[in-house]
Amino acid sequence: MECKNAERLQHAGRPGAAEPSGPMPPLYTVTEVADYLHVSRSTVYRLIEDGSLRGTRIGQALRFTPDNIRELIALGSVDRGA
């Protein structure tokens, strides 16, 4: 069943559209990001609003890749000397 869905997705694109190389990264919801970071959903929305957390809007839903979350964590890193 999963192979048939993958084939449909592969053929559903527009002619000439670039296909993703390699497997697609997982996409996380606002709630999943909040749970992972141990913060509230409103904190996640505030991080989006101030530009600290980037994501992708798919329809009306916001989704985040692991790279989006890594960038946020790297942005908040502090030096021991600071």
C-alpha positions as CSV (number, residue, x, y, z in Angstrom):
1,M,0.0,0.0,0.0
2,E,2.8,2.4,0.9
3,C,4.5,1.9,-2.4
4,K,1.4,2.7,-4.4
5,N,1.0,6.0,-2.4
6,A,4.7,6.9,-3.1
7,E,4.2,6.2,-6.8
8,R,1.1,8.4,-6.8
9,L,3.0,11.2,-5.2
10,Q,5.8,10.8,-7.6
11,H,3.5,11.0,-10.6
12,A,1.2,13.7,-9.2
13,G,3.7,16.5,-9.8
14,R,3.5,19.0,-12.6
15,P,5.5,18.1,-15.8
16,G,9.0,19.4,-15.5
17,A,8.7,20.0,-11.7
18,A,11.8,19.1,-9.7
19,E,11.5,15.9,-7.7
20,P,12.9,15.8,-4.2
21,S,16.3,14.1,-3.9
22,G,16.3,11.3,-1.3
23,P,13.7,10.7,1.3
24,M,11.6,13.6,2.5
25,P,12.3,14.8,6.1
26,P,9.6,14.4,8.6
27,L,7.3,17.3,9.2
28,Y,6.3,18.4,12.7
29,T,3.2,20.3,13.9
30,V,3.3,23.3,16.3
31,T,2.1,21.0,19.1
32,E,4.9,18.5,18.4
33,V,7.6,21.2,18.3
34,A,6.2,22.7,21.6
35,D,6.3,19.2,23.2
36,Y,9.8,18.6,22.0
37,L,11.1,21.9,23.3
38,H,9.1,21.7,26.5
39,V,7.4,25.0,25.9
40,S,3.8,26.1,25.2
41,R,2.2,26.4,21.8
42,S,2.0,30.2,22.3
43,T,5.8,30.3,22.8
44,V,6.2,28.4,19.4
45,Y,3.9,31.0,17.7
46,R,5.9,33.8,19.3
47,L,9.2,32.3,18.0
48,I,7.7,32.1,14.5
49,E,6.5,35.7,14.8
50,D,9.9,37.1,15.9
51,G,11.7,35.1,13.1
52,S,13.5,32.8,15.4
53,L,11.7,29.7,14.1
54,R,11.1,29.2,10.4
55,G,8.6,26.7,9.1
56,T,6.4,26.0,6.0
57,R,2.8,26.7,5.6
58,I,0.9,23.9,3.8
59,G,-2.6,25.2,3.3
60,Q,-3.5,26.7,6.6
61,A,-1.2,24.3,8.6
62,L,2.3,25.1,9.8
63,R,4.9,22.4,9.5
64,F,8.5,22.3,10.6
65,T,11.5,20.1,9.5
66,P,14.2,18.9,11.9
67,D,16.5,21.5,10.3
68,N,14.1,24.3,11.3
69,I,14.3,23.1,14.9
70,R,18.1,22.7,14.8
71,E,18.4,26.3,13.5
72,L,16.3,27.5,16.4
73,I,18.4,25.6,19.0
74,A,21.7,26.9,17.4
75,L,20.4,30.4,17.5
76,G,19.9,30.1,21.2
77,S,23.2,28.5,22.0
78,V,25.4,30.3,24.5
79,D,29.1,30.3,25.2
80,R,30.5,29.1,28.5
81,G,32.5,32.3,28.7
82,A,29.4,34.5,28.3
